[in-house]
Structure formats: C-alpha cells, structure tokens
Amino acid sequence: MLTESTVENMFRQLMKTEDRNEETFEKAEELLEVELRPESPLRHRLTVELEELRTLATKS
C-alpha cells in the first residue's frame, strides 16, 4: 500500500493532462480503490473530485 501523499500525487498527475478520457478516469478510480482504505477521508475527497471531473468531461 502506498502512502496517502504518494496516491494524491499520482492522482494529480493523472488528472493534470488536458486530454482526459474514460481510461484516465478508470485508472484514477482503480488507484483510489486499491491504494486507499474505504474509510479514508482522502479517498472520499478524491472520489468526489473524480466524479466532478468526469461530469465536466462528458459535458464538453
């Protein structure tokens, strides 16, 4: 299991790209599910952020 800091950095790198697609979102979701405990506040926060970014991408 990675540290929360490492997971957050990896998540930010994935989301940094302008050409985010469903594959990018799936990688980020898998990262959160595999590396963070279900009760982790960071997991909750990044999951909410991921869903918001996914919604924005589908509107574009």
C-alpha positions in Angstrom: 0.0 0.0 0.0 1.3 3.4 -0.9 1.2 6.5 1.3 -1.7 8.9 1.0 0.8 11.5 -0.2 2.0 9.3 -3.0 -1.5 8.4 -4.0 -2.6 12.0 -4.1 0.5 12.9 -6.2 -0.2 10.0 -8.7 -3.9 11.1 -8.8 -2.9 14.7 -9.6 -0.5 13.5 -12.4 -3.3 11.5 -14.0 -5.7 14.5 -13.8 -3.2 17.0 -15.0 -3.5 16.1 -18.6 -5.9 18.1 -20.8 -7.0 15.1 -22.9 -8.6 13.1 -20.1 -10.7 10.2 -21.3 -12.6 7.3 -19.7 -9.4 5.2 -19.5 -7.7 8.0 -17.4 -10.7 8.2 -15.1 -10.8 4.4 -14.7 -7.0 4.4 -13.8 -7.6 7.1 -11.2 -10.6 5.2 -9.8 -8.6 2.0 -9.5 -5.7 3.8 -7.8 -8.1 5.1 -5.2 -9.8 1.8 -4.7 -6.6 -0.3 -4.4 -4.3 2.0 -2.5 -6.6 3.8 0.0 -8.7 2.3 2.8 -12.5 2.7 2.2 -12.8 4.9 5.3 -10.0 7.2 4.2 -11.0 10.9 4.1 -8.6 11.4 1.2 -10.3 8.6 -0.8 -13.7 10.2 -0.2 -12.4 13.7 -1.3 -10.6 12.4 -4.4 -13.6 10.2 -5.4 -15.9 13.3 -5.3 -13.3 15.3 -7.3 -13.0 12.5 -9.8 -16.8 12.4 -10.3 -16.9 16.1 -10.8 -14.1 16.0 -13.4 -15.8 13.1 -15.1 -19.1 15.1 -15.3 -17.3 18.1 -16.7 -15.6 15.9 -19.4 -18.9 14.5 -20.5 -20.4 17.9 -20.9 -17.6 19.1 -23.2 
